Amino acid sequence: FEPEKLNWSKNVMNEEELIQAGFRANREPIPGDWDYEHHMPDTPENEWDLIRARAKELGIKTHAKKREQIEAEIADVEFHEQEKENE
Protein backbone atom coordinates (compact mmCIF):
# COMPACT_ATOMS: atom_id res chain seq x y z
CA PHE A 1 0.00 0.00 0.00
CA GLU A 2 1.53 3.26 -1.14
CA PRO A 3 -0.70 6.27 -0.41
CA GLU A 4 1.20 8.56 -2.77
CA LYS A 5 0.14 6.32 -5.67
CA LEU A 6 -3.54 6.80 -4.79
CA ASN A 7 -3.16 10.57 -5.22
CA TRP A 8 -6.66 11.06 -3.80
CA SER A 9 -6.38 14.83 -3.46
CA LYS A 10 -5.42 15.36 -7.10
CA ASN A 11 -8.39 13.29 -8.29
CA VAL A 12 -10.94 15.27 -6.32
CA MET A 13 -9.60 18.70 -5.36
CA ASN A 14 -6.43 20.67 -5.81
CA GLU A 15 -4.29 21.46 -2.78
CA GLU A 16 -5.76 24.94 -2.26
CA GLU A 17 -9.31 23.54 -2.29
CA LEU A 18 -8.27 20.89 0.23
CA ILE A 19 -6.87 23.54 2.56
CA GLN A 20 -10.08 25.59 2.23
CA ALA A 21 -12.09 22.44 3.01
CA GLY A 22 -10.07 22.01 6.19
CA PHE A 23 -7.92 19.04 5.24
CA ARG A 24 -4.36 18.95 6.45
CA ALA A 25 -1.89 18.35 3.65
CA ASN A 26 -0.27 15.40 5.44
CA ARG A 27 -3.48 13.44 6.01
CA GLU A 28 -5.75 11.91 3.43
CA PRO A 29 -9.38 11.63 4.48
CA ILE A 30 -10.74 8.17 5.22
CA PRO A 31 -14.20 7.33 3.88
CA GLY A 32 -16.64 7.39 6.79
CA ASP A 33 -14.57 9.68 8.98
CA TRP A 34 -15.96 13.03 9.99
CA ASP A 35 -13.71 15.29 7.88
CA TYR A 36 -14.32 13.20 4.77
CA GLU A 37 -18.10 13.00 5.16
CA HIS A 38 -18.45 16.61 6.23
CA HIS A 39 -17.02 17.91 2.98
CA MET A 40 -18.69 15.52 0.58
CA PRO A 41 -20.99 17.46 -1.74
CA ASP A 42 -23.94 15.04 -1.43
CA THR A 43 -24.47 15.97 2.24
CA PRO A 44 -25.46 19.60 2.77
CA GLU A 45 -23.06 21.19 5.26
CA ASN A 46 -25.91 22.76 7.19
CA GLU A 47 -27.35 19.26 7.75
CA TRP A 48 -24.01 18.13 9.20
CA ASP A 49 -23.83 21.27 11.32
CA LEU A 50 -27.24 20.45 12.79
CA ILE A 51 -26.25 16.84 13.53
CA ARG A 52 -22.98 17.91 15.09
CA ALA A 53 -24.63 20.69 17.14
CA ARG A 54 -27.27 18.28 18.48
CA ALA A 55 -24.60 15.72 19.38
CA LYS A 56 -22.58 18.37 21.21
CA GLU A 57 -25.71 19.52 23.05
CA LEU A 58 -26.24 15.94 24.27
CA GLY A 59 -22.58 15.48 25.20
CA ILE A 60 -21.85 13.02 22.39
CA LYS A 61 -18.36 13.10 20.91
CA THR A 62 -18.31 13.18 17.11
CA HIS A 63 -14.61 13.03 16.27
CA ALA A 64 -13.70 10.26 13.80
CA LYS A 65 -17.14 8.63 14.00
CA LYS A 66 -19.29 7.68 11.05
CA ARG A 67 -22.47 9.65 10.49
CA GLU A 68 -24.66 6.60 11.19
CA GLN A 69 -22.95 6.07 14.55
CA ILE A 70 -23.44 9.70 15.58
CA GLU A 71 -27.10 9.64 14.55
CA ALA A 72 -27.68 6.35 16.40
CA GLU A 73 -26.14 7.77 19.59
CA ILE A 74 -28.31 10.90 19.31
CA ALA A 75 -31.43 8.76 18.83
CA ASP A 76 -30.49 6.61 21.83
CA VAL A 77 -29.98 9.60 24.15
CA GLU A 78 -33.18 11.27 22.92
CA PHE A 79 -35.13 8.04 23.46
CA HIS A 80 -33.94 7.76 27.05
CA GLU A 81 -34.71 11.46 27.67
CA GLN A 82 -38.24 10.91 26.32
CA GLU A 83 -38.71 7.89 28.60
CA LYS A 84 -37.70 9.96 31.64
CA GLU A 85 -40.20 12.70 30.69
CA ASN A 86 -42.99 10.14 30.33
CA GLU A 87 -42.48 8.70 33.83
C-alpha positions as CSV (number, residue, x, y, z in Angstrom):
1,F,0.0,0.0,0.0
2,E,1.5,3.3,-1.1
3,P,-0.7,6.3,-0.4
4,E,1.2,8.6,-2.8
5,K,0.1,6.3,-5.7
6,L,-3.5,6.8,-4.8
7,N,-3.2,10.6,-5.2
8,W,-6.7,11.1,-3.8
9,S,-6.4,14.8,-3.5
10,K,-5.4,15.4,-7.1
11,N,-8.4,13.3,-8.3
12,V,-10.9,15.3,-6.3
13,M,-9.6,18.7,-5.4
14,N,-6.4,20.7,-5.8
15,E,-4.3,21.5,-2.8
16,E,-5.8,24.9,-2.3
17,E,-9.3,23.5,-2.3
18,L,-8.3,20.9,0.2
19,I,-6.9,23.5,2.6
20,Q,-10.1,25.6,2.2
21,A,-12.1,22.4,3.0
22,G,-10.1,22.0,6.2
23,F,-7.9,19.0,5.2
24,R,-4.4,19.0,6.5
25,A,-1.9,18.3,3.6
26,N,-0.3,15.4,5.4
27,R,-3.5,13.4,6.0
28,E,-5.7,11.9,3.4
29,P,-9.4,11.6,4.5
30,I,-10.7,8.2,5.2
31,P,-14.2,7.3,3.9
32,G,-16.6,7.4,6.8
33,D,-14.6,9.7,9.0
34,W,-16.0,13.0,10.0
35,D,-13.7,15.3,7.9
36,Y,-14.3,13.2,4.8
37,E,-18.1,13.0,5.2
38,H,-18.5,16.6,6.2
39,H,-17.0,17.9,3.0
40,M,-18.7,15.5,0.6
41,P,-21.0,17.5,-1.7
42,D,-23.9,15.0,-1.4
43,T,-24.5,16.0,2.2
44,P,-25.5,19.6,2.8
45,E,-23.1,21.2,5.3
46,N,-25.9,22.8,7.2
47,E,-27.4,19.3,7.7
48,W,-24.0,18.1,9.2
49,D,-23.8,21.3,11.3
50,L,-27.2,20.4,12.8
51,I,-26.3,16.8,13.5
52,R,-23.0,17.9,15.1
53,A,-24.6,20.7,17.1
54,R,-27.3,18.3,18.5
55,A,-24.6,15.7,19.4
56,K,-22.6,18.4,21.2
57,E,-25.7,19.5,23.0
58,L,-26.2,15.9,24.3
59,G,-22.6,15.5,25.2
60,I,-21.8,13.0,22.4
61,K,-18.4,13.1,20.9
62,T,-18.3,13.2,17.1
63,H,-14.6,13.0,16.3
64,A,-13.7,10.3,13.8
65,K,-17.1,8.6,14.0
66,K,-19.3,7.7,11.1
67,R,-22.5,9.6,10.5
68,E,-24.7,6.6,11.2
69,Q,-22.9,6.1,14.5
70,I,-23.4,9.7,15.6
71,E,-27.1,9.6,14.5
72,A,-27.7,6.3,16.4
73,E,-26.1,7.8,19.6
74,I,-28.3,10.9,19.3
75,A,-31.4,8.8,18.8
76,D,-30.5,6.6,21.8
77,V,-30.0,9.6,24.1
78,E,-33.2,11.3,22.9
79,F,-35.1,8.0,23.5
80,H,-33.9,7.8,27.1
81,E,-34.7,11.5,27.7
82,Q,-38.2,10.9,26.3
83,E,-38.7,7.9,28.6
84,K,-37.7,10.0,31.6
85,E,-40.2,12.7,30.7
86,N,-43.0,10.1,30.3
87,E,-42.5,8.7,33.8
